[in-house]
Amino acid sequence: MKKRIHIMGASGSGTSTLGSSLSKVLPHTYLDTDDYFWTTKFTKQRDVPERRRMLGKDLSHYENYILSDAVCGWGDNFKRYFDLVIFLWIPQNIRLERLQKREFQRYGNEILAGGSKYEQSKSFLEWASLYDSVGFEARSKSLHEHWMADLSCPILKIEGDYSVNERVDIVLDYLNTN
């Protein structure tokens, strides 16, 4: 059994959902990088040294864990902390539709023109839309693939529009055979 699992992919690809779901069927503690990255969720970033200190403390504390969302750039020093990395990818149109729905669920009409979250939501969705096309200058598929290239642990790639249950089954099948 892999004890130290990291799930990464684009915003809206389902990393948090898969991590949370797996932690309900595996004896693993669920951790989300958003809890380390942000002091005020999705508004104010925590300083990099503080993120690293907090995450390092938790990764050292738990024997079995699932960490969702990427640590590329600010958390490169944690590569050796994982014995399995799961990479999720879904087509851009599906991912962006999920993100738009999630934005509306979080903020309601405030994301519409004239609303207090309109500019923030618009900027976020524009940033998220670049994942498949930009290089290393932003959170991107290219950056994630580059980051994974020198990992010493196995990588399970789940590419395509699978349901949460299908993804959980894919991971459990992998864990049972490896």
N, C-alpha and C positions, 0 to 999 in steps of 0.2 A: 504494500500500500504506500502510495506517495503521501508524505506527511506535510510537505510544504509546497502548496500550489499557488501559482500566480496566473490570473486570467486577465488578458489584455485585448484591446481592440479599439475601434473608433467609438467616439461618443455616440450612444444610441445603438450599439451593436449587441448589447445585452450582457455586458460583463458583470455588472452589479446584480442583475436578476439571476444569472447563472450561479454566481458565487453564493448568493443568499440561499438559493434553492439547493445547491449541493451541500451547504452547511446543515441543512435539515435532514439529510440522509447519510452524511459522513460524520465521523467524530472529530470534526474540524471547527475551529473558531473562525468566524467570518470577519474579515477586516476590509475596509474600503479606503482607497487612497484619498478620496475626497475629505475624509475626516482628518487627514494629515496635511493636505494641500491648502485647505481653506481655514481662515480664522472665522470669517463670516461666509457661510456657504454661498458659493458662486459669485461673491462680491469682492472679498478682500483675501488675498493670498497670504499664507504664512511664510515667513522667511525660510529659505532652503535649509540652513543649519538646524533650525528648530524642527522642520519636517523630518529631516534625517534622524535626529535624536529620538523623536517620538516613535517613528516607525521602527527604528532599530531596537528600541526598548521592547516594543510589542512583539516583533519577530523573534527576539531572543527569549521572550517570556513564554510563548506558546509552543508546545511541541508539534501540534497539528494545526495548520491554518490554511485558509484560502484568502488570498489578497486579490481584490478586483481593482481594475483600472491601472493604467500605465504609470510607471515610475521613470520612464525614459528621461534622460537628462539630469533631473534632480536626484534620482535614486539609483544611478548606475552601480554604486557600490553594493547594492543588495542582490546583484545577479547570482552570487554564490549561495544565497539564502533559499533558493528554490530547487526542488527536485522534479518539478513538472511545470511547464508553462503552457497554458492553453491560449491560443490565438483565435479570436472570433472575427469573422468578416461577413457582412451582408451587403447586398447591392445598395448603392447610395440612395436611390429613390425610396426604398423601404425604410432605411435608417432615418432619412430626413423626415419622412412622414411620422415615424415614431417620435422623433424629437419635437416636432410641431405639436403633436398631441400631448406630450409630456409637459411642454411649456404651458399649454393652455390649462392642463390639470393643476399645475403649480400656481399659476398667476392669473388665470381667468382672463377677463376682458382687459386687464392691465397690459397685455402684450399687443393689443390692437392699437392702431394709429391713434395718438393722443393719450394713450395710457402711460402710467408711470414706469412700466417695464418694457415699453415698446422698443426703445433704442437698444437696451441690453439684450432683449430676446432676438432682435434683428441681427445684431452683431454676433451673437452666439451661433445662430443658424448659418450665417455666412461663413464663420470660422469652421463649423462642423462640415459644411459642404465641400471644403477644400481637402479633406482627408485623403481621398484617392488620387489627387492630382498634384499636390505640392511635394517639395523635397524635404530636406532635413531641417528647414527653418521653422517648421511648425509640427504639431502632433499630426503625424501622417502615416500612411501605410508604409511608405519608404523608410521613415524613421523607425517604425516598429520592426520591420524586416531587418534593417541594419542592426538594431539592438539585439534581436534574437540570434543573429548570425554567429556570434561567438559564445553563446550559452553552452555550458557543459552538461546541462540537463536535457531530457527529451522535450520536444515541442509537439503538442497535439493541435493541429489546425482544424477548425470547424468552419468551413466556408459555405455559405448558403443560408437561405431563410428557413431555419428549423424552429419548431416550437420549443419552449422552455423544457418540456418533458422529453422531447427528442434529444435535445442537447444533454440533459442530465443522463439519459440512457447511453449516449455516445461516450460520455466521460466515464460512467460506471463500467461500461464494457471495456474501455481502454484500461482502467485501473485493475479490473479483474483478470486481464490477459497480459499485463506487463508488470 
